[in-house]
Amino acid sequence: MTYSNSRSKLDSATIDHDNNVFNVEGVKVYYGGLLALLDVYLKIPAKQIIAFIGPSGCGKSTLLRCFNRMNDLIPGAKVEGRLNYRDHNIYDPKVNSVKLRRQIGMVFQRPNPFPKSIYENISFGPRANGYKGNIDELVEDSLRRAAIWDEVKDKLKEKGTALSGGQQQRLCIARAIAMKPDVLLMDEPCSALDPISSRQVEELCLELKQQYTIIMVTHNMQQAFRIADFTAFFNTETDEHGKRRGKLVEFNSTVQMFNFPQTKEAEDYISGRFG
Ligand SMILES: Nc1ncnc2c1ncn2[C@@H]1O[C@H](COP(=O)(O)OP(=O)(O)OP(=O)(O)O)[C@@H](O)[C@H]1O
């Protein structure tokens, strides 16, 4: 498979080290004592789309969940190392993980609207957090930013779950945006969507990156190539006891990664020789 160089604007994508949202310093993750992800060192630049790619079980979702401490909710999961979000270690015991998740929102693989109206799907979180502004305006603004306003503006009282899968996913993105986050984490957000809905979500991500940093796990290499400014490639290795664990192999601008991978592992994966 070849990846065309049509994205010339991204050829110059370089990491601006003064403008990192996250600095991951030696993060390891265990599940019930088993090491699932080896020490990761990674800097995530602001207002860019970063794709996490790699074969199944290499720790992409595990690392994604570290960025807003979602692994805290998994019994037996343990995170070691330092993960700085704008110069503060989010694994400091003093950090309020609920507040953190307001700043670092998450969109899941399967659209998961609340079983409530479209309006309430957006208004619920901000209201629960004591939002003092005009809630109607917030609902409209969030739905507009998620490029779904025109499709739902005449049925805001209808159930969010009655929308199509692609619309539900954009509703969930609108719900995340309504919390005024800084970062959006997306775990395979298009895997349950048809190609047209996937492209709509991709277009939306390209719009949203003007305001937000987006980190996205994807199995779709073309999708990573189309929209990501930077790509992190993960793989698995086997320890001396035969246990598999994930590791970050390479992080680079997407154009570099897809056209001039620095490692044989990344080259083999990208060219479809494994995974
Ligand atoms: N909740 C959990 N409990 C125990 N082990 C887990 C849990 N979640 C993930 N793991 C293990 O951690 C490793 C990494 O899993 P993870 O889901 O992060 O990989 P991934 O690269 O996102 O995979 P995929 O592409 O298949 O979604 C795997 O060996 C997996 O079995």
The ligand as a Gaussian input file, in Angstrom:
#p B3LYP/6-31G(d) Opt

LIG

0 1
 N       -9.507000      -4.025000      31.645000
 C       -8.461000      -4.813000      31.400000
 N       -8.138000      -5.802000      32.247000
 C       -7.092000      -6.629000      32.022000
 N       -6.283000      -6.517000      30.924000
 C       -6.558000      -5.554000      30.052000
 C       -7.658000      -4.643000      30.222000
 N       -7.680000      -3.795000      29.181000
 C       -6.647000      -4.146000      28.381000
 N       -5.986000      -5.198000      28.911000
 C       -4.805000      -5.862000      28.315000
 O       -3.805000      -4.873000      28.086000
 C       -3.194000      -5.081000      26.819000
 C       -3.368000      -3.845000      25.964000
 O       -4.750000      -3.704000      25.665000
 P       -5.343000      -2.425000      24.906000
 O       -6.831000      -2.599000      24.869000
 O       -4.798000      -1.210000      25.500000
 O       -4.714000      -2.622000      23.464000
 P       -5.107000      -1.933000      22.086000
 O       -3.831000      -1.696000      21.368000
 O       -5.981000      -0.752000      22.320000
 O       -5.916000      -3.106000      21.403000
 P       -7.115000      -3.070000      20.326000
 O       -6.544000      -2.436000      19.102000
 O       -7.458000      -4.512000      20.127000
 O       -8.244000      -2.291000      20.934000
 C       -3.832000      -6.328000      26.209000
 O       -3.011000      -7.427000      26.507000
 C       -5.144000      -6.438000      26.946000
 O       -5.552000      -7.761000      27.068000

